[in-house]
């Protein structure tokens, strides 16, 4: 396969890192172009991106109207829209590809024309000891990020939603442009975090994604003290952000009449609600575990009234009390 991959890179306050990201993408023989979307940075990212675009004809630079900051989802969407290749890959501006990044993915795509995309594994590099400590406080994995076993394409959506076998990072994904006709672009309402989870779940719901290298990384996540994903966040915020992303996928499944996938996402949200939803007011946390579970369950529709339209909610509500209260482990 000749150069036929567009690499979309959203850039926000990444002046210190984006040159390495772009260089690592250009060094891949399969890269046809690098699409930089400068997202209204407060540092000198724009100047760095302009210099990169002037130095290399395969680098194309875009901004939002008026130089506004519109978030990663909108920026990646613009990158996909402006890309010219049949294959699209993603890279965060503070991360980088390893040599041979696309070799396995391209081989799989060539051998399987029915395949809509290939996912692989992401490594981790800690830029400082404080960054490593902050990451360790928020994450279990200190080595690699990815799906930890081979999964059949028809089982991938369930595997990702259940969350027991890892997840797919965008840096390791290559997709055919055609799948966007079914999945749609990224949800721009998810402006803070987890827009990638919703996007990948939708790809898995309607596409045929195959695994590439799962035991060695094809790209590296740079963990530094400015990373949003490892920044300290309250349990309330963590739960709220995850639930918002899952709810976005749930609504998308419902709009697209994907009933089986809709039910899977609902069950994931319900389990999280009963098991980890922070209780408000806080004095409820002092109640016995069974009562805390019950409170979490009945208070869920306060934030998301539409769950009352889900038959699974009422089925759980009217199930025998002992089954309900014992059905989920605490935590």
C-alpha positions in Angstrom: 0.0 0.0 0.0 1.3 3.4 -0.9 0.9 6.5 1.2 -2.8 6.5 1.9 -3.2 7.4 5.6 -4.2 10.8 6.9 -3.1 11.5 10.5 -5.4 13.9 12.4 -3.8 15.8 15.3 -5.8 18.2 17.4 -3.5 20.8 19.0 -4.2 22.7 22.2 -1.5 24.2 24.4 1.0 21.6 23.0 3.8 23.8 21.7 6.4 21.8 23.7 5.3 18.5 22.2 3.7 18.8 18.8 6.9 18.8 16.8 7.8 15.3 18.0 4.2 14.1 17.3 4.3 15.5 13.7 7.8 14.2 13.0 6.9 10.7 14.3 3.9 10.6 11.9 5.8 11.9 8.9 8.5 9.2 9.5 5.9 6.5 8.7 6.1 5.4 5.1 2.3 5.1 4.9 1.5 8.7 6.0 0.1 10.7 3.1 -0.6 13.8 5.2 -0.7 15.2 8.7 -3.8 17.3 9.5 -3.1 19.8 12.3 -6.1 21.5 13.9 -5.0 24.3 16.2 -7.7 24.7 18.8 -7.3 28.2 20.1 -4.2 27.5 22.3 -3.1 30.0 24.9 0.6 29.2 24.3 2.6 29.5 21.0 1.2 26.3 19.5 -0.1 28.2 16.5 3.4 29.5 15.6 4.9 26.1 16.0 2.2 24.5 13.8 2.6 27.2 11.2 6.4 26.5 11.0 5.7 22.8 10.7 3.3 23.4 7.8 5.8 25.7 6.0 8.6 23.2 6.4 6.8 20.1 5.1 4.2 20.0 2.3 2.5 16.9 3.8 1.5 19.0 6.9 -1.7 20.9 6.6 -2.9 23.4 9.2 -6.5 24.4 10.1 -8.2 26.4 12.7 -11.7 27.0 13.9 -13.5 30.2 12.8 -12.1 33.1 14.7 -9.4 31.0 16.2 -11.9 29.7 18.8 -11.2 26.9 21.2 -13.9 24.2 20.5 -12.5 21.1 22.1 -10.9 17.8 21.0 -14.1 16.3 19.5 -14.8 19.3 17.2 -11.1 19.5 16.3 -10.8 15.8 15.4 -14.0 16.1 13.3 -12.5 19.0 11.4 -9.3 16.9 10.9 -11.4 14.0 9.5 -13.4 16.3 7.2 -10.3 17.9 5.8 -8.4 14.7 5.3 -8.0 13.3 1.8 -7.0 9.7 2.3 -9.1 6.6 2.4 -7.6 5.7 5.8 -7.6 7.9 8.9 -5.5 7.6 12.0 -5.3 9.8 15.1 -2.6 11.1 17.3 -2.7 13.4 20.4 -0.4 16.4 20.0 1.7 15.4 23.1 2.2 11.8 22.1 4.1 10.1 19.3 4.2 7.1 17.0 6.9 4.4 17.2 8.7 3.1 14.0 6.5 0.8 12.0 3.4 2.2 13.5 1.2 1.3 10.5 2.9 -1.9 9.2 0.7 -4.4 10.9 -2.5 -2.4 10.4 -1.9 -1.9 6.7 -1.2 -5.6 6.2 -4.5 -6.5 7.9 -6.5 -3.9 6.0 -5.0 -5.2 2.7 -5.8 -8.8 3.5 -9.3 -8.1 4.8 -11.1 -5.6 2.5 -14.3 -6.1 4.7 -12.4 -4.8 7.7 -13.4 -1.2 8.7 -10.4 -0.6 11.1 -7.6 -2.0 13.1 -6.8 -1.3 16.7 -3.5 -1.9 18.5 -1.7 -1.1 21.8 -0.4 2.1 23.4 2.7 2.4 25.5 3.4 4.9 28.3 6.3 7.3 28.9 6.5 9.3 32.1 8.2 12.7 31.6 8.8 13.2 35.3 8.4 11.5 38.7 5.6 13.8 39.8 3.8 12.9 36.5 4.3 9.2 37.2 2.9 9.6 40.7 -0.1 11.5 39.6 -0.8 8.9 36.9 -0.4 6.1 39.4 -3.0 7.7 41.7 -5.6 7.8 39.0 -4.9 4.6 36.9 -4.2 0.9 37.4 -2.1 0.4 34.3 1.5 1.6 34.4 2.7 -0.1 31.3 0.4 -0.3 28.2 -3.2 0.6 27.2 -5.2 -1.6 24.9 -7.5 -4.6 24.6 -5.7 -7.4 26.4 -6.9 -10.3 24.3 -8.1 -11.1 20.8 -11.8 -10.4 20.3 -14.0 -11.3 17.4 -15.4 -8.2 15.7 -19.0 -9.2 16.5 -18.0 -9.4 20.2 -16.0 -6.2 20.4 -18.8 -3.8 21.3 -19.9 -6.0 24.3 -16.3 -6.4 25.4 -15.6 -2.7 25.4 -18.9 -1.9 27.1 -18.3 -4.4 29.8 -14.9 -2.9 30.4 -13.2 -6.1 31.6 -10.6 -6.5 28.9 -9.1 -3.0 28.4 -10.1 -0.4 25.9 -9.0 1.1 22.5 -7.0 4.3 22.5 -7.4 6.5 19.5 -3.6 6.7 19.0 -3.7 3.0 18.1 -6.7 3.1 15.7 -6.7 3.2 11.9 -10.2 3.3 10.2 -11.5 3.3 6.7 -13.3 6.6 5.9 -16.4 4.6 4.8 -17.2 3.6 8.4 -18.0 7.2 9.3 -21.1 7.0 7.2 -22.5 4.5 9.7 -20.9 5.7 13.0 -20.9 9.4 12.4 -18.2 11.8 13.6 -17.4 12.5 17.3 -20.0 13.9 19.6 -19.2 17.6 20.0 -21.3 17.8 23.2 -18.6 15.8 25.0 -16.3 18.7 25.2 -14.4 17.9 28.4 -13.4 14.2 28.3 -14.4 10.7 27.1 -15.5 11.7 23.6 -13.1 9.1 22.3 -14.9 6.3 24.3 -18.2 7.2 22.7 -16.6 7.3 19.2 -14.8 4.0 19.6 -17.9 2.2 21.0 -20.0 3.5 18.0 -17.3 2.2 15.6 -17.4 -1.2 17.2 -21.2 -1.2 17.2 -21.6 -0.8 13.4 -18.1 -1.7 12.0 -15.8 -4.6 11.7 -12.7 -3.8 13.7 -9.8 -6.3 13.9 -6.9 -6.5 16.4 -3.4 -5.8 15.3 -0.4 -5.9 17.7 -1.7 -6.3 21.2 1.4 -7.2 23.1 3.7 -4.4 22.0 3.0 -0.7 21.5 2.7 1.1 18.2 2.5 4.5 19.8 3.4 6.2 23.1 1.4 8.3 25.5 3.6 11.0 27.1 2.5 11.4 30.7 3.4 14.9 32.0 2.1 17.2 34.7 -0.2 19.0 32.2 -2.2 15.9 31.2 -5.9 16.4 31.7 -6.6 12.7 32.0 -4.4 12.3 35.2 -5.4 15.6 36.7 -7.0 15.2 40.2 -10.7 15.0 40.0 -13.4 14.4 42.5 -15.4 11.1 42.5 -18.5 13.2 41.6 -16.8 14.6 38.5 -15.3 11.3 37.4 -18.7 9.6 37.6 -20.5 12.5 35.9 -18.1 12.6 33.0 -18.2 8.9 32.4 -22.0 8.8 32.7 -22.3 11.6 30.2 -20.2 9.7 27.6 -22.0 6.4 28.2 -25.4 8.2 27.9 -24.2 9.7 24.6 -23.6 6.2 23.3 -26.9 5.0 24.7 -28.8 7.8 23.0 -27.0 7.1 19.7 -27.9 3.4 19.8 -31.5 4.3 20.5 -31.6 6.8 17.6 -30.1 4.2 15.3 -32.4 1.4 16.5 -29.6 -0.8 17.8 -31.6 -2.4 20.6 -29.1 -5.0 21.7 -26.3 -2.5 21.9 -28.6 0.0 23.7 -29.4 -2.6 26.3 -25.7 -3.4 26.9 -24.9 0.3 27.5 -27.9 0.6 29.8 -26.7 -2.3 31.9 -23.2 -0.8 32.1 -24.7 2.5 33.3 -27.0 0.8 35.7 -24.2 -1.2 37.3 -22.1 1.9 37.6 -25.0 3.8 39.1 -25.7 1.2 41.8 -22.0 0.5 42.5 -20.2 3.8 42.3 -22.5 6.8 42.0 -21.5 9.3 44.7 -24.4 9.8 47.1 -25.9 13.3 47.5 -26.3 14.5 50.2 -23.1 13.0 51.6 -24.7 11.7 54.8 -26.2 9.0 52.8 -22.7 7.4 52.6 -23.1 6.5 56.3 -26.2 4.4 55.5 -25.9 0.6 55.2 -24.7 -0.6 51.8 -28.1 -2.0 50.7 -29.7 1.3 51.3 -27.0 3.2 49.5 -27.5 1.0 46.5 -31.2 1.7 46.6 -30.7 5.4 46.9 -28.3 5.4 44.0 -30.8 3.5 41.9 -33.9 5.6 42.6 -32.0 8.9 42.3 -30.5 8.1 38.9 -33.5 9.5 37.0 -33.1 12.8 38.7 -30.1 13.4 36.5 -31.3 11.4 33.5 -35.1 11.2 33.4 -35.0 9.3 30.1 -33.9 6.1 31.9 -37.5 5.9 33.0 -38.3 5.0 29.4 -36.0 2.0 29.6 -37.9 -1.3 30.4 -34.8 -2.5 32.1 -35.1 0.2 34.8 -38.6 -0.9 35.7 -37.7 -4.5 35.6 -35.0 -3.9 38.1 -37.2 -1.6 40.2 -39.9 -4.3 40.6 -37.5 -7.2 41.0 -37.5 -9.0 44.4 -35.7 -6.8 46.9 -33.1 -9.3 47.8 -32.1 -9.8 44.2 -31.8 -6.1 43.7 -29.9 -5.4 46.9 -27.5 -8.3 46.6 -27.1 -8.2 42.9 -24.1 -5.8 42.7 -20.9 -5.7 44.7 -20.2 -2.5 46.5 -17.5 -0.2 45.0 
